[in-house]
């Protein structure tokens, strides 16, 4: 089965090796006999609903986010339509912020968001940096990663977070939650990159993308020998626990 991936702004949003998430998805798809076909979608490129089974956007510094924000806002209706049509989506850090309703800077400057995710982000005085561990009760799993963001993301009442913060800061350092879920779309601050140490989430995304490709239900993927991935997760999770909870 061919899985079509639209990678948004890969030349701008690739801080902390976020591009590595695509490499993980490609490897895990190929080990199961599927083909990942990745298309770069940059400034001026159209997003066509129904064309991609999975959309991905990574994180970047403020300058890069500001450069792509107007173009991303113009793509917003098409991205929302693609997700409504059943495409999976993963957004990391800066991409996560801009898929909400926008980012308000400390000096009144702002970047538009597309409104896919039910949240708003504003700049804080202190950066929130370090290893993170989440309890994702909806999946019965944990996520481990690395965060480095000044933005404070406030979820709307009733919004579904990606996970509960076991250690680290999360969305805002106060709510105790990190990330967001909207159908098959996920947003998170976790870098590192995220998927090499959290193979269950990579497989969840692949399963959702395959469901979109086939028009059926998400398939149960055959297990892979994830010994190294499990070790990476354990090391990252322990570093987060050693922080002693949220600061």
Secondary structure, DSSP 8 states (H G I E B T S, - for coil): -EEEEEEETTTT--GGGTTHHHHHHHHHHHTTT-EEEEEEE-TT----TTS-SEEEE----HHHHHHHHHHHHHHHHHHHHHHHTT-EEEEETHHHHHTTTEEE-TTS-EEE----SSEEEEEEEEEEEEEEEEEETTTTEEEEEEEEEEEEEEE-TT-B-SEEEEES-TTTSSSSEE-EEETTEEEE--BS-SGGG-HHHHHHHHHHHHHHHHTS----------HHHHHHHHHHHHHHHTTTS--
